[in-house]
């Protein structure tokens, strides 16, 4: 049957520190259109988790509704997964994180799921700084319902049907920075060399890591005149930096292009190493990041790379000062402190 993945893998495939090959991080065979950018993003997630030697059972994938929200089926098949209601993925992710904060959370969404019906949810999960990787697979159209313009479609962009979008686009990366996201990056599904290190860095960031990934829809939004097509993005892309993620141990040495370099420390001591290409851009300065995005937009360019990061803000568990153990691992003796302690607590409210 054509929808089944072959079980055979070459016996000499490279293995990570856990002794796993890429096979342990793959999912089911994709049923998306051939050439869909979403599949490239799924492949980047698989590669990032493989290189980071993440235990698949320590990952939770949560999505909403849409072409993008189908993709968790296609990666990390041995991980936890929950396909939620349209636009409500952040609420489910918040509840799951409150129950078990030890998991790595991937929230997968689309431009309709996040910029339209789920906008209110996105706003509040950002302000709470939930510790998760939130990936928007942004194609500027509603692929499941025959390609209508979404809220991220650029003004003047031409649809496959020939209509011109008259409305201003919602810039999700700028919005995320403005709302207080502590890690914001933007990339292109066709740029795996940039996307994989960004995902790895986002996974190590303690807080809300937002990745807006331009992902062309080959069926409904890859036509001449579309600003989300493969050709347009490749012609108008501009990177803020070359980026590599360097785990704290062991040290990894890498060669970089000439230019000013900077290292940004994450909560766990690991580093993001950047080689700046933009002279007026500072990834730790919100104003600088917003200005860089707006300047690129004025020039009809798509700015990609790590845009902003703040490793000082507490995540939701830090703000709420939650117990060090995940709730799903607490024993009865820890959940019930006893009658005397409960009476003392109640007395404090009188």
N, C-alpha and C positions, 0 to 999 in steps of 0.2 A: 504494500500500500504506500502511495507516494507521500503521505503525511507522516510516516514513521521515519525517524532518524536511524541511519545505519549504526549498529552497535560496535562495529569493528573500528579500532583506532590503531595507528602504527605503534608497535611495541616500544619504540625508542623515542616517543614523544618526550620533550623536556618536562621535568617535574619541579614543583616548588619546594619550600622548606618542609611542608607537611607530607610530601611524597605524592601530591596530587598532580594530575595533568589537567589541561583545559577541559577535558571531558567532564570532570566532577563539578565544573562551574557552568556548564551549558544547560539549556532547557529544552523544551520541545521545538520541533521544526516550526519556523515562522509561517503563518498564513497571510502575512501582509503582502502587499503588491511587490513584485520583484523590483529591486532597486530602491525601496523605501529607505529614507534616511534613518528611520527609527531602528531598523535592524543594525545599522552601523553603530548606533548608540548602545544597543544591547551588547554588541560585540566588545565595545570599549569597556563596559561594566564588567563583563566576563574577564577581560584581560587585566583590568585593574585589581579585581579580587584575587585572581590567580597570582599576580606579581606580589600582592600584599600578604599572600599566604593566609587568607581569611578562611576560617572554618565555615563552610556553607550553612551549617545549622545555627550559626550565630548571627545570621542575617535575616531580616524581615523585609519583604517587598510589599508595599501597599499602593494601590492605584485607585483611580476613579472610573470614568467611562470615556471611551474614545479609542481611536487607533493606538495612541500612545499607551493607554491604560491596558491594552492587551499584551504589551511587550513583557511584563514580568513572567508570563508563561514561557518566554523564549530565552530566559537567562536564569541561572542559579536554581535549577530544578530541585535541588536538595535543600532549599531554604524555605522559611515560612512565607506564606503569601496570603494576601487578602484583597480581593477586587471589590471595592466599596461602591457607594452611590455617587452619581454624577456631582462633582464639585465638593464632595464631603470627605475626601481622603485625609486632609489634615486633622479632622476630629478623630478619625479612627487611629491615625498615627500617634496622636497625643495620648489617647487612652492606652494604646499598646505600650508606649514608652513609660507611662506612669506605672504600669504593671511590671514591666521588665526593662530597666534602663541599661542592661548589659548588652542588649542586641545592637547590631548596626542596622539602622533604619534607612531604607531607600523609599522615597516617595516619588512615584512616577506619574506625571501629569502632562496635559497638553495645553495649548493656548486657549481652547474653549473651556476646558475643565478648570483652568486657573484664572484666566482673564475675563471670563463671563460669569457663568453660574457659580463658580467657586471663588470669585474674587474676595468676598467677605471672609471666607475661611482662610485664604492665603494671607490676608492682612493680619489676622490674629495669630496665626502660627508663626509669622515673622516676629511680631512684637513680643511673643513669649519666648523666642529664641530656643525653640525645641531642638534638641540634639538629633539632627537627621540630615540626610542628603536629599534635597528636593530638586528633581530634574524635570524641567519643562521641555518636552519635545515640540518645538515651535515651528509649525509649517504654514501658519497664516490662513488656514482654511479648515472647514469641517469635513474631513475626509469620509466619515461614516455616513454623511447625508448629502453626498454628491458635490462637495467642494465650495459651499458658500463661504464668503469672506468671514474670517473671525475678527475678534477685537484687536489682534496684533497685525492684521494686514495693513501695509503701509498705504497712506493716502496716494492716490494716483496709480496704484498697482492694478494690473489688468488680469482678470480671471480667465480661466480657460473658455468660459462662455462668451468672453468679449466685453464684459461690463467693467467699468472703472470704479474703484473704491473711492467714494467722496469723503470718507471720514479719517480723522487723525488716528494713528495707531497708538495703542497702549504699549509703552516701552517698559517691559517687565524688569529688565536689569536696573534701570534708573529707579523704578518704583520700589524695588527691593532694597536698594541702598537708602532711599529716602525714608522708608518705613523702619529701618534699623537692622536689616539683616547683617549678621556679623561675618559672612563670607559670601561674596557675590562674584560669579564668573560667567563668561559668555563664550560660546564656542560654536563650531560648525560640525555637523555630523560627519562630513567628509574629511575632517582633519584629525585622524586618530592619534597622531604624534602629539598634538596639543591636548586632546580630550582626555586621554588616559591619565596623564599626570594630574590634570585638574580634578578628576574623580578621586584619585588616590589622596590628594591633599584635602578634598572635601570630606572624605571618610575619616581623616585624622583630626579634623576641626571639631572642637567641642562647642557645639552651638548649631544654629541654623545655617546650613550651607546651600546656597541657591545657585543652580546652574541653568542658564537659559541657553538651549542648544538649537540653533537654526537647523531644521531637519526637513528638506524639501519633500513635498508630496509629488511623486512622479506621475500620479494619475490625474490630479486636479489642479496642481499649482506649480508645474514645472515648464510652463509655456513662456514664449517671448512676451515681455511686458510685466511678468511677475517679479517682484522684488524678493521672493523666497525661493526662486529656482536655483538649480545648481550653478548655472552659468553666471547669473547675477551675483550670487554670494561670492563665488570665486573671484570675480572681477572687482568687487567692492570691499573685500575683507581687509582689515588692518589689525595686526596683533599688537597688544600692549607690551608683550614680552615673550621671550622663550622661557619655558618653565619646566623644571624637573622637581619631583618630590624626593627628598632625601631622608630616609628613616634614620633615627638617631644611631642605631647600631645594626649592622656594621656600616661604616662610612662608605658612601658611593661617590666615586669621582666621575665627573662628566665634563666634556669640553663644551664651551659656549662661544657664541659669536662675540666679536669685540663690542664693547659698550659697558656702561656702568652696571654693576651687579649689586644685588641686595639680598639678604637672607632674613626671612620672617619666621620667628619661633612660634610653634604651636603649643597648646597646653601641655602635651606630653613630652615636650623637649625636642620633638622632631622639627625639621626645617623645611620651608618652601624656599627654594633658591630661584631667583629671578634674574634675567639679564634684560635690562630695560632697553626698549627700542623707542619709547616715547619720553622725551626729555622733560615734559611738563606734567608727568603723571607720577603720583605717589600712592601705592596700593594701601597705605595705612591712613590716608586722608580722604574722608568722605567727600569733601568739596572738590578735591582734585579729581576723584573718580567720576563724580557727576559731570564736572566740566569737560572731562575727556570724552565722555559719552555724548554730550550735547554737541561738542565740536565735531566729532565724527559724524553725527547725524546731520549736521548742517552741510557737511561735505558729501552726503549720501554714501557714507562708509559704514561698515558694520565692525565695531570694535570688539575684538575677541581677546580672551586670556583672563587672567586673574585681575579683576577690576578693583576689588576692595576686600580687606580682611581686618578683623579686630579680634584678637585673641584674649582680650582683657575682660570682656563682658561674660557674666555668668549665664550658663544655660538654664533651662526651666527648672531642672532638679536643684541647681545651685541657688536659684532665687527662692524656691519653696523650701529649701533645706530638708529635702526628703531623706529618708533612712538610707544608710549605705547599702543595704541589701535590697534586691528587687522584691517587690511585694509577693510575687508568685513563689518565692523561696522561703518566706517567713513561716516559722512553725507556730503552733497554737500558743506556746508559752510566750512568744514574742508578740503575737497579735493581741493576747489578753493579759494585761499586766496584773490581774487579780482584783478582788473586791476592794481591798483596802486602798490600793492605788486609784481605782476608779472613783471611790467615795471622796478621796482627797482632790481629785481633778474636778468632780462635780461641785465640791464645796467652794472651789475657787471661782465658780461662776455665780455664786449666791451673793 
